[in-house]
Amino acid sequence: MCPKSVSCYELTLGARRPDRTLTSWLYGELRRAIVEGRLPPGTRLPASRDFAAQHGISRGTVVGVIERLQAEGHVVCQVGSGTWVNRVAPVAARAKHGSPPTYIRRVVSSYKKPKPWVDIISPRGVRPFQMRDPAVAEFPAELWAGIAAKRARRFRSWLRTEDDGRGYRPLREAIAQYLAMSRGVRSSPDQIILVSGVQQGLDLLVRLLLKPGDPVWMEDPGYFGAAIAFTSAGAKIIPVPVDEQGLNVGTGRVMCAHARGAYVTPAHQFPLGMTMSFERRMALLEWASREGAFIIEDDYDSEYRFEGHPLPALEGLDRNANVILIGSFAKLLFPSLRIGYVVLPPALADYFLAFRYRTDFRNLSLDQAVLCDFILDGHLGRHLRRMRNLYSDRLGTLLDAGHRYLGGLLRISDVRAGLYTVGFLENGMSSRDAERAAAAHGIEVFALDRNTFKRPDPKGVLLGFGAFDETAIRRALLQLRAALERKTSCAPVNGHPVRSGSSVAIKPS
Ligand SMILES: Cc1ncc(COP(=O)(O)O)c(C=O)c1O
């Protein structure tokens, strides 16, 4: 039986020197393509007749060369099933290139790893308490596939779908309706522009709104993704401290009253988790309106609130077009969907779109249509309700078991929202030490100081719980206990020597 093969595209061959015969040129080129891996093992070669026609040579020459390559073991031929590159042929390593040209070395040497990624430990696979993913195992994949299949069957009509660069209009209408109902945001579909996620929205906004050196407020501690976008655009980050009510607007005014704008996460502050109080929201809006400043409201996971009333978005309180809202379906559905949105004030929408044209003239994907159907058929609402219960239970387990297993080592925040939470170290470890110790015990936590600017290390770690069931959470908490006990067993905390063991009460340092 013929092994599975990859079909060969029209193969480009190097030019023939006048002193080389056709046969030696063709043999040399084909052999080189195979040995260098340009024609990988299992690739099916074009039929000799087609190959001869493509390159303007006789079929006899092609057949002769193929026979020689076959005799050397480079290709395998079978009557009736064609010729393909031998899977077991010895393939020499690709030719090594010398050092790269200056322009590449310039790029490499001027690249600075963003602070949040320095020394990051990124293991393969998903393990507790990784915080990137929602519970993808719980996503109704078959349902999604069914909707996608229905769309695919009508693919011809999709080919004629109009695209003005904003993204699939019916999806923008559905998002406008969803935001009006669930977030109190009044927007027309023309104000909504689809992006690949919050990060792309942020990058475009920051480059549109700021010049290098322009000051901008960020929460301290705050979202590393926003910090990366602002820093790359050369903006000057003014790190405004957050307290239990969110960003401290009074302090921001003292630090830099005339900042061009602010980036905030009012529904669920990243990384500490509190909700911005009504007074602070009004103060922030009042400041922005007085200064003519923008507010970027990152509404990344506001749907997941497990107690109290859902608070409308800041955008819903805005009377002066200062607020730009960005959101994403990464946490709501699944991260590889890569669909997010920016809700712009009407007077800015066309300019944002013009700016987006710098990187992409078109903005349609079949996934947008599938998502639109998923929303309009009522599945988004159902999925959200189900996931809210699931995440609430998972957080409940984390809090209960965390309290039992980690007493005196880690105090887990009692905020009941989102897909991650924060734990404050009570064993004297720094955020980074805890991150490293956890990794050594096979679990993943995110050091809180990766999100700080001026603020000293808050000595805490972020724990994602959304993607892990109760058993996995309990097991991982025991591993975390073992990791955090290392410090308590060897170092005195607050001047008091500490017993090793699981339930030693230690005062926070
Ligand atoms: C504060 C914040 N904003 C946005 C996002 C999601 O970004 P994206 O849509 O680019 O995946 C995250 C994800 O962790 C986040 O923590």
The ligand as an SDF file (V2000), in Angstrom:
LIG
                    3D

 16 16  0  0  0  0  0  0  0  0999 V2000
   -6.5390   42.3780   32.3740 C   0  0  0  0  0  0  0  0  0  0  0  0
   -6.6590   41.5040   31.1560 C   0  0  0  0  0  0  0  0  0  0  0  0
   -7.0980   42.0290   30.0210 N   0  0  0  0  0  0  0  0  0  0  0  0
   -7.2500   41.2610   28.9110 C   0  0  0  0  0  0  0  0  0  0  0  0
   -6.9750   39.9250   28.9070 C   0  0  0  0  0  0  0  0  0  0  0  0
   -7.2510   39.0710   27.6730 C   0  0  0  0  0  0  0  0  0  0  0  0
   -6.5610   39.5000   26.6280 O   0  0  0  0  0  0  0  0  0  0  0  0
   -6.7150   38.8740   25.1480 P   0  0  0  0  0  0  0  0  0  0  0  0
   -8.1040   39.1140   24.6790 O   0  0  0  0  0  0  0  0  0  0  0  0
   -5.7030   39.6470   24.4010 O   0  0  0  0  0  0  0  0  0  0  0  0
   -6.4140   37.4100   25.2550 O   0  0  0  0  0  0  0  0  0  0  0  0
   -6.4710   39.3410   30.0490 C   0  0  0  0  0  0  0  0  0  0  0  0
   -6.1070   37.9330   30.0380 C   0  0  0  0  0  0  0  0  0  0  0  0
   -5.5510   37.3720   30.9190 O   0  0  0  0  0  0  0  0  0  0  0  0
   -6.3240   40.1400   31.2090 C   0  0  0  0  0  0  0  0  0  0  0  0
   -5.8710   39.5900   32.3350 O   0  0  0  0  0  0  0  0  0  0  0  0
  1  2  1  0
  2  3  1  0
  2 15  2  0
  3  4  2  0
  4  5  1  0
  5  6  1  0
  5 12  2  0
  6  7  1  0
  7  8  1  0
  8  9  2  0
  8 10  1  0
  8 11  1  0
 12 13  1  0
 12 15  1  0
 13 14  2  0
 15 16  1  0
M  END
$$$$
